[in-house]
Amino acid sequence: MFTGIVQAVGRIAVRETRGSDARLVIDAGSLDLGDVGRGDSIAVAGVCLTVVAIDGASWTADVSAETLALTTLGALAVGDGVNLE
């Protein structure tokens, strides 16, 4: 369950366009990914995203065109900071 309390500030490390969708690789900053696995959800700027891969201190999520259009995620660029919970 999400608490609405920001746990860490991460950064967009990679933004890859996949048709009208996107794949984001997010540097988790100080967020502990030790208990996070594929299929888990992490809220990014208030939007719940599903973890599709983890690599050290970063993780990857696929974001649909609909989510990009209806949230602030569509405006994110590499290097942008994002609240994580």
Backbone hydrogen bonds, N-H to C=O, Kabsch-Sander energy under -0.5 kcal/mol:
donor,donor_aa,acceptor,acceptor_aa,energy
6,V,4,G,-0.6
7,Q,84,L,-2.9
8,A,84,L,-1.5
10,G,8,A,-0.5
10,G,82,V,-2.9
11,R,27,D,-1.9
12,I,80,D,-2.2
13,A,11,R,-0.7
13,A,25,V,-2.8
14,V,25,V,-1.7
16,E,23,R,-2.8
17,T,15,R,-0.5
18,R,21,D,-2.5
21,D,18,R,-1.9
22,A,63,V,-2.4
23,R,16,E,-2.7
24,L,61,A,-3.0
25,V,14,V,-2.4
26,I,24,L,-0.6
26,I,59,W,-3.3
27,D,11,R,-2.8
27,D,25,V,-0.5
28,A,26,I,-0.6
28,A,57,A,-2.9
31,L,28,A,-2.4
33,L,31,L,-0.6
36,V,33,L,-1.4
39,G,51,V,-3.0
40,D,37,G,-2.2
42,I,49,L,-2.4
44,V,47,V,-3.0
45,A,43,A,-0.5
45,A,83,N,-2.8
47,V,44,V,-2.0
48,C,46,G,-0.5
49,L,42,I,-2.4
51,V,40,D,-3.1
52,V,60,T,-3.1
53,A,60,T,-1.0
55,D,58,S,-2.9
58,S,55,D,-1.4
59,W,26,I,-2.1
60,T,53,A,-2.6
61,A,24,L,-2.4
63,V,22,A,-3.5
68,L,64,S,-2.4
69,A,65,A,-2.2
70,L,66,E,-1.9
71,T,67,T,-1.1
74,G,68,L,-0.7
74,G,71,T,-0.9
75,A,72,T,-1.4
76,L,73,L,-1.3
79,G,12,I,-3.3
80,D,77,A,-2.3
82,V,10,G,-2.2
84,L,8,A,-2.9
85,E,43,A,-1.8
